């Protein structure tokens, strides 16, 4: 079963934008779409598409506060993987 979990995580993180989102959340703790759009220099709709993939994989979760949804890192296994590969973008 663990191989399937790893495969799901690797597939979700296999795009540079999703990897940047995950690393950003890992480093910062929480973030909203507006901030991600500014930092990644891509459209809001593109960020939202990538967020949905990460959410469906169970890597991140969103919590509504007023008009904003704050996203946080959720998956311990994905967190360990990113910390172990020690990517510069995750610092």
PyMOL CGO cylinders between C-alpha atoms (Angstrom):
from pymol import cmd
from pymol.cgo import CYLINDER

trace = [
    CYLINDER, 0.00, 0.00, 0.00, 2.84, 2.45, 0.74, 0.3, 1, 1, 1, 1, 1, 1,
    CYLINDER, 2.84, 2.45, 0.74, 4.09, 2.23, -2.87, 0.3, 1, 1, 1, 1, 1, 1,
    CYLINDER, 4.09, 2.23, -2.87, 0.70, 3.49, -4.04, 0.3, 1, 1, 1, 1, 1, 1,
    CYLINDER, 0.70, 3.49, -4.04, 0.89, 6.40, -1.59, 0.3, 1, 1, 1, 1, 1, 1,
    CYLINDER, 0.89, 6.40, -1.59, 4.36, 7.34, -2.82, 0.3, 1, 1, 1, 1, 1, 1,
    CYLINDER, 4.36, 7.34, -2.82, 3.22, 7.13, -6.45, 0.3, 1, 1, 1, 1, 1, 1,
    CYLINDER, 3.22, 7.13, -6.45, 0.24, 9.41, -5.75, 0.3, 1, 1, 1, 1, 1, 1,
    CYLINDER, 0.24, 9.41, -5.75, 2.49, 11.97, -4.06, 0.3, 1, 1, 1, 1, 1, 1,
    CYLINDER, 2.49, 11.97, -4.06, 5.16, 11.85, -6.77, 0.3, 1, 1, 1, 1, 1, 1,
    CYLINDER, 5.16, 11.85, -6.77, 2.54, 12.26, -9.47, 0.3, 1, 1, 1, 1, 1, 1,
    CYLINDER, 2.54, 12.26, -9.47, 0.99, 15.28, -7.72, 0.3, 1, 1, 1, 1, 1, 1,
    CYLINDER, 0.99, 15.28, -7.72, 4.41, 16.91, -7.20, 0.3, 1, 1, 1, 1, 1, 1,
    CYLINDER, 4.41, 16.91, -7.20, 5.65, 16.17, -10.72, 0.3, 1, 1, 1, 1, 1, 1,
    CYLINDER, 5.65, 16.17, -10.72, 4.85, 19.64, -12.08, 0.3, 1, 1, 1, 1, 1, 1,
    CYLINDER, 4.85, 19.64, -12.08, 7.15, 22.60, -11.27, 0.3, 1, 1, 1, 1, 1, 1,
    CYLINDER, 7.15, 22.60, -11.27, 4.25, 24.86, -10.21, 0.3, 1, 1, 1, 1, 1, 1,
    CYLINDER, 4.25, 24.86, -10.21, 2.84, 22.23, -7.84, 0.3, 1, 1, 1, 1, 1, 1,
    CYLINDER, 2.84, 22.23, -7.84, 6.30, 21.56, -6.46, 0.3, 1, 1, 1, 1, 1, 1,
    CYLINDER, 6.30, 21.56, -6.46, 6.77, 25.30, -5.84, 0.3, 1, 1, 1, 1, 1, 1,
    CYLINDER, 6.77, 25.30, -5.84, 3.37, 25.55, -4.14, 0.3, 1, 1, 1, 1, 1, 1,
    CYLINDER, 3.37, 25.55, -4.14, 4.11, 22.55, -1.90, 0.3, 1, 1, 1, 1, 1, 1,
    CYLINDER, 4.11, 22.55, -1.90, 7.60, 23.81, -1.00, 0.3, 1, 1, 1, 1, 1, 1,
    CYLINDER, 7.60, 23.81, -1.00, 6.25, 27.28, -0.32, 0.3, 1, 1, 1, 1, 1, 1,
    CYLINDER, 6.25, 27.28, -0.32, 3.61, 25.93, 2.04, 0.3, 1, 1, 1, 1, 1, 1,
    CYLINDER, 3.61, 25.93, 2.04, 6.17, 23.68, 3.69, 0.3, 1, 1, 1, 1, 1, 1,
    CYLINDER, 6.17, 23.68, 3.69, 8.43, 26.66, 4.32, 0.3, 1, 1, 1, 1, 1, 1,
    CYLINDER, 8.43, 26.66, 4.32, 5.86, 29.38, 5.06, 0.3, 1, 1, 1, 1, 1, 1,
    CYLINDER, 5.86, 29.38, 5.06, 3.18, 27.35, 6.87, 0.3, 1, 1, 1, 1, 1, 1,
    CYLINDER, 3.18, 27.35, 6.87, 0.13, 28.79, 5.16, 0.3, 1, 1, 1, 1, 1, 1,
    CYLINDER, 0.13, 28.79, 5.16, -0.68, 30.85, 2.10, 0.3, 1, 1, 1, 1, 1, 1,
    CYLINDER, -0.68, 30.85, 2.10, -3.61, 32.04, 0.00, 0.3, 1, 1, 1, 1, 1, 1,
    CYLINDER, -3.61, 32.04, 0.00, -4.09, 31.97, -3.77, 0.3, 1, 1, 1, 1, 1, 1,
    CYLINDER, -4.09, 31.97, -3.77, -3.44, 35.70, -4.21, 0.3, 1, 1, 1, 1, 1, 1,
    CYLINDER, -3.44, 35.70, -4.21, 0.01, 35.41, -2.66, 0.3, 1, 1, 1, 1, 1, 1,
    CYLINDER, 0.01, 35.41, -2.66, 0.79, 32.30, -4.73, 0.3, 1, 1, 1, 1, 1, 1,
    CYLINDER, 0.79, 32.30, -4.73, -0.20, 34.14, -7.93, 0.3, 1, 1, 1, 1, 1, 1,
    CYLINDER, -0.20, 34.14, -7.93, 2.13, 37.03, -7.05, 0.3, 1, 1, 1, 1, 1, 1,
    CYLINDER, 2.13, 37.03, -7.05, 5.08, 34.81, -6.15, 0.3, 1, 1, 1, 1, 1, 1,
    CYLINDER, 5.08, 34.81, -6.15, 4.71, 32.31, -9.00, 0.3, 1, 1, 1, 1, 1, 1,
    CYLINDER, 4.71, 32.31, -9.00, 3.89, 34.92, -11.69, 0.3, 1, 1, 1, 1, 1, 1,
    CYLINDER, 3.89, 34.92, -11.69, 1.09, 32.82, -13.17, 0.3, 1, 1, 1, 1, 1, 1,
    CYLINDER, 1.09, 32.82, -13.17, -2.67, 33.30, -13.49, 0.3, 1, 1, 1, 1, 1, 1,
    CYLINDER, -2.67, 33.30, -13.49, -5.12, 32.70, -10.67, 0.3, 1, 1, 1, 1, 1, 1,
    CYLINDER, -5.12, 32.70, -10.67, -6.90, 30.01, -12.67, 0.3, 1, 1, 1, 1, 1, 1,
    CYLINDER, -6.90, 30.01, -12.67, -3.64, 28.11, -13.21, 0.3, 1, 1, 1, 1, 1, 1,
    CYLINDER, -3.64, 28.11, -13.21, -2.78, 28.24, -9.51, 0.3, 1, 1, 1, 1, 1, 1,
    CYLINDER, -2.78, 28.24, -9.51, -6.30, 27.04, -8.66, 0.3, 1, 1, 1, 1, 1, 1,
    CYLINDER, -6.30, 27.04, -8.66, -5.95, 24.07, -11.04, 0.3, 1, 1, 1, 1, 1, 1,
    CYLINDER, -5.95, 24.07, -11.04, -2.68, 23.04, -9.42, 0.3, 1, 1, 1, 1, 1, 1,
    CYLINDER, -2.68, 23.04, -9.42, -4.09, 23.53, -5.92, 0.3, 1, 1, 1, 1, 1, 1,
    CYLINDER, -4.09, 23.53, -5.92, -6.95, 21.15, -6.77, 0.3, 1, 1, 1, 1, 1, 1,
    CYLINDER, -6.95, 21.15, -6.77, -4.49, 18.47, -7.84, 0.3, 1, 1, 1, 1, 1, 1,
    CYLINDER, -4.49, 18.47, -7.84, -2.52, 18.86, -4.60, 0.3, 1, 1, 1, 1, 1, 1,
    CYLINDER, -2.52, 18.86, -4.60, -5.72, 18.80, -2.54, 0.3, 1, 1, 1, 1, 1, 1,
    CYLINDER, -5.72, 18.80, -2.54, -7.03, 15.70, -4.33, 0.3, 1, 1, 1, 1, 1, 1,
    CYLINDER, -7.03, 15.70, -4.33, -3.73, 13.96, -3.59, 0.3, 1, 1, 1, 1, 1, 1,
    CYLINDER, -3.73, 13.96, -3.59, -4.12, 14.84, 0.09, 0.3, 1, 1, 1, 1, 1, 1,
    CYLINDER, -4.12, 14.84, 0.09, -0.93, 16.91, 0.16, 0.3, 1, 1, 1, 1, 1, 1,
    CYLINDER, -0.93, 16.91, 0.16, -2.53, 20.23, 1.10, 0.3, 1, 1, 1, 1, 1, 1,
    CYLINDER, -2.53, 20.23, 1.10, -5.80, 21.38, 2.60, 0.3, 1, 1, 1, 1, 1, 1,
    CYLINDER, -5.80, 21.38, 2.60, -7.70, 24.65, 2.58, 0.3, 1, 1, 1, 1, 1, 1,
    CYLINDER, -7.70, 24.65, 2.58, -9.41, 26.46, 5.43, 0.3, 1, 1, 1, 1, 1, 1,
    CYLINDER, -9.41, 26.46, 5.43, -11.73, 29.41, 4.81, 0.3, 1, 1, 1, 1, 1, 1,
    CYLINDER, -11.73, 29.41, 4.81, -11.24, 32.56, 6.87, 0.3, 1, 1, 1, 1, 1, 1,
    CYLINDER, -11.24, 32.56, 6.87, -13.62, 35.27, 5.74, 0.3, 1, 1, 1, 1, 1, 1,
    CYLINDER, -13.62, 35.27, 5.74, -13.21, 35.79, 2.00, 0.3, 1, 1, 1, 1, 1, 1,
    CYLINDER, -13.21, 35.79, 2.00, -9.88, 33.96, 1.79, 0.3, 1, 1, 1, 1, 1, 1,
    CYLINDER, -9.88, 33.96, 1.79, -8.96, 30.31, 1.76, 0.3, 1, 1, 1, 1, 1, 1,
    CYLINDER, -8.96, 30.31, 1.76, -5.67, 29.61, 3.48, 0.3, 1, 1, 1, 1, 1, 1,
    CYLINDER, -5.67, 29.61, 3.48, -3.81, 26.52, 2.32, 0.3, 1, 1, 1, 1, 1, 1,
    CYLINDER, -3.81, 26.52, 2.32, -1.53, 24.46, 4.54, 0.3, 1, 1, 1, 1, 1, 1,
    CYLINDER, -1.53, 24.46, 4.54, 0.62, 21.38, 4.09, 0.3, 1, 1, 1, 1, 1, 1,
    CYLINDER, 0.62, 21.38, 4.09, -1.28, 18.30, 5.23, 0.3, 1, 1, 1, 1, 1, 1,
    CYLINDER, -1.28, 18.30, 5.23, 0.59, 15.13, 4.27, 0.3, 1, 1, 1, 1, 1, 1,
    CYLINDER, 0.59, 15.13, 4.27, 3.37, 13.93, 6.59, 0.3, 1, 1, 1, 1, 1, 1,
    CYLINDER, 3.37, 13.93, 6.59, 4.80, 11.49, 4.03, 0.3, 1, 1, 1, 1, 1, 1,
    CYLINDER, 4.80, 11.49, 4.03, 5.02, 14.20, 1.34, 0.3, 1, 1, 1, 1, 1, 1,
    CYLINDER, 5.02, 14.20, 1.34, 6.61, 16.53, 3.89, 0.3, 1, 1, 1, 1, 1, 1,
    CYLINDER, 6.61, 16.53, 3.89, 9.28, 13.93, 4.70, 0.3, 1, 1, 1, 1, 1, 1,
    CYLINDER, 9.28, 13.93, 4.70, 9.96, 13.34, 1.01, 0.3, 1, 1, 1, 1, 1, 1,
    CYLINDER, 9.96, 13.34, 1.01, 10.46, 17.05, 0.30, 0.3, 1, 1, 1, 1, 1, 1,
    CYLINDER, 10.46, 17.05, 0.30, 12.65, 17.51, 3.35, 0.3, 1, 1, 1, 1, 1, 1,
    CYLINDER, 12.65, 17.51, 3.35, 14.77, 14.48, 2.42, 0.3, 1, 1, 1, 1, 1, 1,
    CYLINDER, 14.77, 14.48, 2.42, 15.47, 15.62, -1.14, 0.3, 1, 1, 1, 1, 1, 1,
    CYLINDER, 15.47, 15.62, -1.14, 16.48, 19.03, 0.25, 0.3, 1, 1, 1, 1, 1, 1,
    CYLINDER, 16.48, 19.03, 0.25, 15.39, 21.18, -2.69, 0.3, 1, 1, 1, 1, 1, 1,
    CYLINDER, 15.39, 21.18, -2.69, 16.69, 24.77, -2.70, 0.3, 1, 1, 1, 1, 1, 1,
    CYLINDER, 16.69, 24.77, -2.70, 13.17, 26.01, -3.57, 0.3, 1, 1, 1, 1, 1, 1,
    CYLINDER, 13.17, 26.01, -3.57, 11.92, 24.54, -0.30, 0.3, 1, 1, 1, 1, 1, 1,
    CYLINDER, 11.92, 24.54, -0.30, 14.19, 26.80, 1.77, 0.3, 1, 1, 1, 1, 1, 1,
]
cmd.load_cgo(trace, "trace")
